[in-house]
């Protein structure tokens, strides 16, 4: 058990506690969802820089979600469903942006 006097983001080792694991997983998933929304709703109009920024946002969201996996494993838990969801949403966004860039 964790010490109730310690902040929620700290853990017993250097990788952080369950609070940071959940924070990274859910933040990554919400960012991936937002980037997918931008990929579908933003008017690209042949602007390559917009596709680069949206693709970069999707890649960063996947990275943030993936940062939670070592924290979950250090605590002996399975990773949250938000991590693979963020990976799927981010990959879909990147595929859409590749298509938009090529077309």
JOSULQUI-V201239 format. One line per field, one symbol per residue. phi: phi as a letter, one per 30 degrees, with the letter a starting at -180 (. if undefined). psi: psi as a letter, one per 30 degrees, with the letter a starting at -180 (. if undefined). burial: + if it has 9 or more other C-alpha atoms within 8 Angstrom, else -. Layout:
BEGIN
phi->???
psi->???
burial->???
END
This chain:
BEGIN
phi->.ddddddddcbdbdcjcdddddddddddddddddddddddcdddhiddddddddddddddddddddddedddddcicdddddddddddddddddddddddddd
psi->llkffllfflafafflafeeeeeeeeeeeeeeeeeeeeeefkjehgjeeeeeeeeeeeeeeeeeefffeeeeeffglkllffefeeeeeeeeeeeeeeeeee.
burial->--------+++----++++++++++++++++++-+++++----+------++-++-+++++++++++++-+++-----+--++-+++-++++++-+++-++--
END
